[in-house]
Amino acid sequence: MHLRRRLAAILLADVAGYARLMSLDEHGTVDALQTVHAICRKHIAPNQGRVVDMAGDSILAVFETAIGAVTAALGIQRGLGTAFPVATAERLMRIRIGLHLGDVVENADGTVYGDGVNIAARLQAAAEPGGIIVSDAIQGAVRGKVAADFVDARDLQIKNIAYPVRAYQMKAENQLSTYSPSATETTVAAESRQARSGRAMKILFVDDHALFREGVAELLRGLDPEIEILHAANAEVALAQAAAGTDFDFVLLDLRMPGMSGLDLLQSLRKELPTVPVIVLSADESRVSVMAAIDKGAMGYIPKSCPWAVMKQALGLVLAGGIYLPPAVLAFREVPASKSGELSLTPRQMDVLRCLLRGMPNKIICRELGISEGTIKSHIAAVFSSLQVHNRSEAVVEASRRGLHVGV
């Protein structure tokens, strides 16, 4: 067996309270863990690091330099701070990170062993959820070279290590604070509520992952504290809620629901709630899936993988009557986008466009506007011609590219 001893900066991370999170919501926790792994990979490799192991809820990586390890650790915690919302304390997914600079024994297959790994593991265990603790070796190597503060924590006595290890808690100088919406964002839903004569906005949120639902709900309440959210963890509950006659303003829908095809559920919800916009929240962000959802009547499509700041902006946009689609879908059409003011449409044709953007079928548009289906078809043809599109899904994409809203 080929072994070599070398100096390395070791990063060891672990999810705080992982077993408890799994007991609360297995599917949601596994999804969140995949996000954690993706964020870790994003910051490790560019900083001259290598992932050694990502077994379960633990991450072990080695770096060529102490600065690389510290930079990656700070980036990971910042990334997780925006990837997950401020939800109830018992459901937050946070990781502890320990960093040490020392000798490791490296096997030919890339695995590493030795006191350096043991020390990093002990430092990680001493860190607070969402925190980073580094050894004095790391602190001495990066002091004055990174934008971080070091607080002298204490001497740690580590099993099988003859000497105590001085540990420092590390905090970025520009560490992100708890999310609070901007003044513009907080007025979006308030103005919409005023337009509904003061009634609070009602949303049906259909998703089988409780952890994700709670996180998005917290973001929505940040946009409008008075918002009312009804949760549905499966298709049966969702359809029962839709059939109950509740005056919903929006539906948020995950396409990957157990027991029923997501597109079939979308169609069923559109049948029960023909005038209510449906926005898809999905882990599948392929153009084929996005366009299929729009064809079935979705007004927008927000990928679950997008950064939390983007999710916040997307939700604010759709609550204000806008359309959100993934940038890759918007970039697909090569027709130059013109300003909305250049649309040569009559007021009635603009009414038809509003209905199209809400995903309404022709019969519902007829009922809403009080005109015949033949007239509706003529207006739709004029809308398609003005937008330079050929069908409803292309019309939604083009409207999104132009920044058009349901209230255009």
C-alpha positions as CSV (number, residue, x, y, z in Angstrom):
1,M,0.0,0.0,0.0
2,H,1.4,3.4,-1.1
3,L,1.2,6.0,1.7
4,R,2.7,9.5,1.8
5,R,2.9,12.0,4.6
6,R,2.3,15.6,3.8
7,L,1.2,18.9,5.3
8,A,-2.4,19.9,4.5
9,A,-5.1,22.2,5.6
10,I,-8.0,20.0,6.7
11,L,-11.7,21.0,6.6
12,L,-14.2,18.8,8.4
13,A,-17.9,19.7,8.4
14,D,-20.9,18.1,9.8
15,V,-24.7,18.9,9.8
16,A,-25.9,20.0,13.2
17,G,-28.8,17.9,14.5
18,Y,-29.0,15.7,11.4
19,A,-30.7,12.8,13.1
20,R,-33.4,15.1,14.5
21,L,-33.9,16.7,11.1
22,M,-34.3,13.3,9.5
23,S,-36.9,12.3,12.1
24,L,-38.9,15.4,11.3
25,D,-38.8,15.2,7.5
26,E,-36.7,12.6,5.7
27,H,-37.3,13.7,2.1
28,G,-36.9,17.4,2.8
29,T,-33.7,16.8,4.8
30,V,-32.2,14.6,2.1
31,D,-33.0,17.3,-0.5
32,A,-31.4,20.0,1.8
33,L,-28.3,17.8,2.3
34,Q,-27.8,17.6,-1.5
35,T,-27.9,21.4,-1.5
36,V,-25.3,21.5,1.2
37,H,-23.0,19.1,-0.8
38,A,-23.4,21.2,-3.9
39,I,-22.5,24.4,-2.1
40,C,-19.4,22.7,-0.5
41,R,-18.2,21.4,-3.9
42,K,-18.7,24.9,-5.4
43,H,-16.3,26.5,-2.9
44,I,-13.8,23.6,-2.3
45,A,-12.3,23.0,-5.8
46,P,-11.8,26.7,-6.8
47,N,-9.7,27.2,-3.6
48,Q,-7.2,24.4,-4.3
49,G,-9.2,21.9,-2.3
50,R,-10.2,18.3,-2.9
51,V,-13.2,16.5,-1.4
52,V,-12.0,13.4,0.3
53,D,-15.4,12.1,1.6
54,M,-19.0,13.2,1.7
55,A,-20.4,10.2,3.5
56,G,-23.8,10.9,5.1
57,D,-23.9,14.3,6.7
58,S,-20.1,14.8,7.0
59,I,-17.7,16.5,4.6
60,L,-14.0,16.0,4.7
61,A,-11.7,18.0,2.3
62,V,-8.0,18.8,2.2
63,F,-6.4,22.0,0.8
64,E,-3.0,23.0,-0.5
65,T,-3.1,26.2,1.6
66,A,-4.6,27.5,4.8
67,I,-6.0,30.5,3.0
68,G,-7.7,28.3,0.5
69,A,-9.4,26.3,3.4
70,V,-10.5,29.4,5.2
71,T,-11.8,31.1,2.0
72,A,-13.8,27.9,1.2
73,A,-15.2,27.7,4.7
74,L,-16.4,31.3,4.7
75,G,-17.9,30.8,1.2
76,I,-19.7,27.7,2.3
77,Q,-21.3,29.3,5.4
78,R,-22.3,32.4,3.3
79,G,-23.8,30.1,0.6
80,L,-25.7,28.2,3.2
81,G,-26.9,31.4,4.8
82,T,-28.7,32.4,1.5
83,A,-29.6,28.8,0.4
84,F,-31.8,28.2,3.4
85,P,-34.3,30.6,4.9
86,V,-34.8,31.7,8.5
87,A,-37.4,29.1,9.4
88,T,-38.4,27.6,12.8
89,A,-35.3,26.9,14.8
90,E,-35.9,23.2,15.0
91,R,-35.9,22.8,11.2
92,L,-32.9,24.9,10.2
93,M,-30.1,23.0,8.5
94,R,-26.8,24.4,9.6
95,I,-23.3,22.9,9.5
96,R,-20.3,23.1,11.9
97,I,-16.9,23.5,10.3
98,G,-13.5,22.7,11.9
99,L,-10.2,23.7,10.2
100,H,-6.7,22.6,11.1
101,L,-3.2,22.8,9.4
102,G,-1.2,19.7,10.1
103,D,0.3,16.4,8.9
104,V,-1.9,13.8,7.2
105,V,-1.2,10.4,5.9
106,E,-2.5,10.1,2.3
107,N,-3.4,6.8,0.7
108,A,-3.1,6.1,-3.0
109,D,-6.9,6.2,-3.3
110,G,-6.9,9.8,-1.9
111,T,-8.2,9.0,1.6
112,V,-6.4,10.7,4.5
113,Y,-5.7,9.8,8.1
114,G,-3.8,10.9,11.1
115,D,-3.7,13.4,13.9
116,G,-4.5,16.3,11.6
117,V,-7.9,14.8,10.7
118,N,-8.7,14.0,14.3
119,I,-8.0,17.6,15.4
120,A,-10.1,19.0,12.7
121,A,-12.9,16.6,13.7
122,R,-12.7,17.8,17.4
123,L,-12.7,21.4,16.3
124,Q,-15.8,20.8,14.2
125,A,-17.6,19.3,17.2
126,A,-16.8,22.4,19.3
127,A,-18.2,24.8,16.7
128,E,-21.7,26.3,16.9
129,P,-24.2,25.5,14.2
130,G,-23.4,27.8,11.3
131,G,-20.0,28.5,12.8
132,I,-16.3,27.9,12.1
133,I,-13.6,27.0,14.6
134,V,-9.9,26.9,13.5
135,S,-6.8,25.8,15.2
136,D,-4.0,28.2,16.2
137,A,-2.0,26.8,13.2
138,I,-4.7,28.0,10.8
139,Q,-5.1,31.3,12.6
140,G,-1.3,32.0,12.5
141,A,-1.1,31.1,8.8
142,V,-3.9,33.4,7.6
143,R,-3.9,36.2,10.2
144,G,-4.0,39.6,8.4
145,K,-4.6,37.8,5.0
146,V,-8.4,37.2,5.2
147,A,-11.3,39.4,6.0
148,A,-12.2,37.6,9.2
149,D,-12.2,38.1,13.0
150,F,-10.7,35.5,15.3
151,V,-12.1,35.1,18.9
152,D,-9.8,33.2,21.3
153,A,-12.1,30.4,22.3
154,R,-10.3,28.0,24.6
155,D,-7.7,25.2,24.8
156,L,-9.2,22.0,23.6
157,Q,-7.9,18.7,25.0
158,I,-8.2,16.1,22.3
159,K,-8.2,12.4,22.8
160,N,-4.9,10.7,21.8
161,I,-3.2,14.2,21.3
162,A,-0.6,14.9,24.0
163,Y,-0.9,18.7,23.9
164,P,-4.0,21.0,24.1
165,V,-5.0,22.7,20.9
166,R,-5.8,26.4,21.0
167,A,-9.1,27.0,19.2
168,Y,-10.4,30.2,17.6
169,Q,-13.9,31.0,16.6
170,M,-13.8,32.6,13.1
171,K,-16.4,35.1,11.8
172,A,-16.3,36.9,8.5
173,E,-16.1,40.7,8.8
174,N,-19.0,41.0,6.4
175,Q,-20.9,38.0,7.6
176,L,-24.5,38.0,6.3
177,S,-27.2,39.1,8.7
178,T,-30.6,37.5,9.0
179,Y,-32.6,38.2,5.8
180,S,-34.9,41.2,5.9
181,P,-36.7,42.3,2.7
182,S,-36.0,45.6,1.1
183,A,-38.5,48.5,1.2
184,T,-39.5,47.7,-2.4
185,E,-40.1,44.1,-1.7
186,T,-42.2,44.7,1.4
187,T,-44.5,47.0,-0.6
188,V,-45.1,44.5,-3.4
189,A,-47.7,42.4,-1.6
190,A,-49.0,45.3,0.4
191,E,-50.0,47.1,-2.8
192,S,-51.5,43.9,-4.1
193,R,-53.5,43.5,-0.9
194,Q,-54.7,47.1,-1.2
195,A,-56.0,46.3,-4.7
196,R,-58.0,43.4,-3.2
197,S,-59.8,45.9,-0.8
198,G,-57.5,45.0,2.1
199,R,-58.0,41.3,2.0
200,A,-54.9,39.2,2.9
201,M,-53.4,37.3,0.0
202,K,-54.2,33.5,0.1
203,I,-51.8,31.0,-1.4
204,L,-52.2,27.2,-1.8
205,F,-48.7,25.7,-1.4
206,V,-48.5,22.1,-2.8
207,D,-45.2,20.3,-1.9
208,D,-44.5,17.1,-0.1
209,H,-41.3,18.4,1.6
210,A,-42.3,20.1,4.9
211,L,-38.9,21.7,5.4
212,F,-38.9,23.4,2.0
213,R,-42.6,24.5,2.5
214,E,-41.7,26.1,5.8
215,G,-38.7,27.9,4.3
216,V,-40.6,29.3,1.4
217,A,-43.5,30.3,3.6
218,E,-41.1,32.3,5.8
219,L,-39.8,34.1,2.7
220,L,-43.4,34.9,1.6
221,R,-44.2,36.3,5.1
222,G,-41.2,38.5,4.7
223,L,-42.8,39.9,1.6
224,D,-46.2,40.2,3.3
225,P,-46.6,39.4,7.0
226,E,-50.4,39.1,6.6
227,I,-50.2,36.5,3.8
228,E,-52.3,33.3,4.4
229,I,-50.7,30.0,3.3
230,L,-52.6,26.7,3.1
231,H,-50.3,23.7,2.9
232,A,-50.9,20.5,0.9
233,A,-48.4,17.6,1.3
234,N,-50.0,15.4,-1.4
235,A,-52.2,15.6,-4.5
236,E,-55.3,14.4,-2.7
237,V,-55.1,17.2,-0.1
238,A,-54.3,19.8,-2.8
239,L,-57.3,18.9,-4.9
240,A,-59.6,18.9,-1.8
241,Q,-58.4,22.4,-0.9
242,A,-58.9,23.6,-4.5
243,A,-62.4,22.1,-4.6
244,A,-63.3,23.7,-1.2
245,G,-64.1,27.1,-2.8
246,T,-61.3,29.0,-1.0
247,D,-60.6,32.3,-2.6
248,F,-57.0,31.6,-3.6
249,D,-54.8,34.3,-5.2
250,F,-52.0,31.9,-6.3
251,V,-51.0,28.3,-6.3
252,L,-47.4,27.2,-5.7
253,L,-46.8,23.7,-7.0
254,D,-44.0,21.1,-6.9
255,L,-44.3,18.9,-10.0
256,R,-42.6,15.9,-8.2
257,M,-45.5,14.8,-6.0
258,P,-46.1,11.2,-4.9
259,G,-49.0,9.3,-6.2
260,M,-49.8,11.5,-9.2
261,S,-47.9,13.0,-12.2
262,G,-47.0,16.6,-11.6
263,L,-48.4,17.7,-14.9
264,D,-51.6,15.8,-14.4
265,L,-52.0,17.5,-11.0
266,L,-51.3,20.8,-12.6
267,Q,-54.1,20.2,-15.1
268,S,-56.5,19.1,-12.4
269,L,-55.7,22.2,-10.3
270,R,-56.2,24.5,-13.4
271,K,-59.6,22.8,-13.9
272,E,-60.6,23.4,-10.3
273,L,-59.1,26.9,-10.1
274,P,-59.3,28.1,-13.8
275,T,-58.7,31.8,-12.9
276,V,-56.0,31.4,-10.3
277,P,-52.3,31.6,-11.5
278,V,-50.2,28.5,-10.8
279,I,-46.4,28.9,-10.3
280,V,-44.3,25.8,-10.4
281,L,-41.5,25.3,-7.9
282,S,-39.4,22.3,-9.1
283,A,-36.0,20.6,-8.9
284,D,-36.3,19.9,-12.6
285,E,-35.2,23.0,-14.5
286,S,-34.9,21.5,-18.0
287,R,-36.3,23.6,-20.8
288,V,-38.6,20.6,-21.8
289,S,-40.1,20.5,-18.3
290,V,-40.5,24.3,-18.1
291,M,-42.3,24.5,-21.5
292,A,-44.5,21.4,-20.7
293,A,-45.6,23.1,-17.5
294,I,-46.4,26.3,-19.3
295,D,-48.3,24.4,-22.0
296,K,-50.5,22.9,-19.2
297,G,-51.3,26.4,-17.8
298,A,-48.5,27.4,-15.4
299,M,-47.8,31.1,-15.2
300,G,-44.2,30.8,-14.0
301,Y,-41.5,28.3,-13.1
302,I,-39.0,28.8,-10.3
303,P,-36.2,26.2,-10.0
304,K,-35.7,24.9,-6.4
305,S,-31.9,25.0,-7.1
306,C,-31.7,28.7,-7.5
307,P,-30.0,30.7,-4.7
308,W,-32.3,31.9,-2.0
309,A,-31.9,35.5,-2.9
310,V,-33.1,34.7,-6.4
311,M,-36.0,32.7,-5.0
312,K,-37.0,35.7,-2.9
313,Q,-36.9,38.0,-6.0
314,A,-38.9,35.5,-8.1
315,L,-41.6,35.2,-5.4
316,G,-41.8,38.9,-5.1
317,L,-42.2,39.2,-8.9
318,V,-45.0,36.7,-9.2
319,L,-46.9,38.1,-6.2
320,A,-46.7,41.5,-7.9
321,G,-48.3,39.9,-11.0
322,G,-45.1,39.3,-13.0
323,I,-43.8,36.1,-14.6
324,Y,-40.7,34.3,-13.5
325,L,-38.9,31.8,-15.8
326,P,-35.4,30.4,-15.6
327,P,-32.8,32.5,-17.5
328,A,-31.9,29.6,-19.7
329,V,-35.4,29.4,-21.0
330,L,-35.6,33.1,-21.6
331,A,-32.3,33.0,-23.5
332,F,-33.6,30.3,-25.9
333,R,-35.7,32.6,-28.0
334,E,-33.5,34.7,-30.4
335,V,-36.3,37.2,-31.3
336,P,-35.1,40.6,-30.0
337,A,-37.3,41.7,-27.1
338,S,-39.0,45.0,-27.6
339,K,-40.6,47.2,-24.9
340,S,-44.1,46.5,-23.8
341,G,-45.2,49.9,-24.9
342,E,-44.5,48.8,-28.6
343,L,-47.3,46.2,-28.5
344,S,-49.9,47.3,-31.1
345,L,-52.9,45.8,-29.3
346,T,-56.4,47.1,-28.6
347,P,-57.6,47.4,-25.0
348,R,-59.6,44.2,-25.4
349,Q,-56.6,42.3,-26.9
350,M,-54.6,43.5,-23.8
351,D,-57.3,42.0,-21.6
352,V,-56.9,38.7,-23.6
353,L,-53.1,38.9,-23.1
354,R,-53.7,39.3,-19.3
355,C,-55.8,36.1,-19.3
356,L,-53.3,34.2,-21.3
357,L,-50.5,35.1,-18.9
358,R,-52.6,33.7,-16.1
359,G,-52.9,30.4,-17.9
360,M,-56.7,30.6,-18.6
361,P,-58.2,28.4,-21.3
362,N,-60.3,30.0,-24.0
363,K,-63.6,29.1,-22.5
364,I,-62.7,30.7,-19.2
365,I,-61.5,33.8,-21.1
366,C,-64.8,34.0,-22.8
367,R,-66.6,33.9,-19.5
368,E,-64.3,36.4,-17.9
369,L,-64.5,38.9,-20.7
370,G,-68.1,38.2,-21.9
371,I,-67.2,37.6,-25.6
372,S,-67.5,34.7,-28.0
373,E,-64.9,32.0,-28.4
374,G,-64.5,33.0,-32.1
375,T,-63.7,36.5,-31.1
376,I,-61.3,35.3,-28.5
377,K,-59.4,33.2,-31.1
378,S,-59.1,36.3,-33.3
379,H,-57.7,38.3,-30.4
380,I,-55.2,35.6,-29.5
381,A,-54.0,35.5,-33.1
382,A,-53.4,39.3,-32.8
383,V,-51.5,38.9,-29.5
384,F,-49.3,36.1,-31.0
385,S,-48.6,38.3,-34.0
386,S,-47.6,41.3,-31.9
387,L,-45.4,39.2,-29.6
388,Q,-43.9,37.3,-32.7
389,V,-44.8,33.9,-31.2
390,H,-46.8,30.9,-32.3
391,N,-48.4,29.4,-29.2
392,R,-49.2,30.1,-25.6
393,S,-46.0,28.8,-24.1
394,E,-43.9,31.0,-26.4
395,A,-46.2,33.9,-25.4
396,V,-45.5,33.4,-21.7
397,V,-41.8,33.3,-22.4
398,E,-41.8,36.4,-24.5
399,A,-44.0,38.3,-22.0
400,S,-41.4,37.4,-19.3
401,R,-38.5,38.6,-21.5
402,R,-40.3,41.9,-22.0
403,G,-41.1,42.3,-18.3
404,L,-44.9,42.2,-18.8
405,H,-47.1,41.6,-15.8
406,V,-50.6,40.2,-15.4
407,G,-51.7,43.8,-14.9
408,V,-50.1,45.1,-18.1
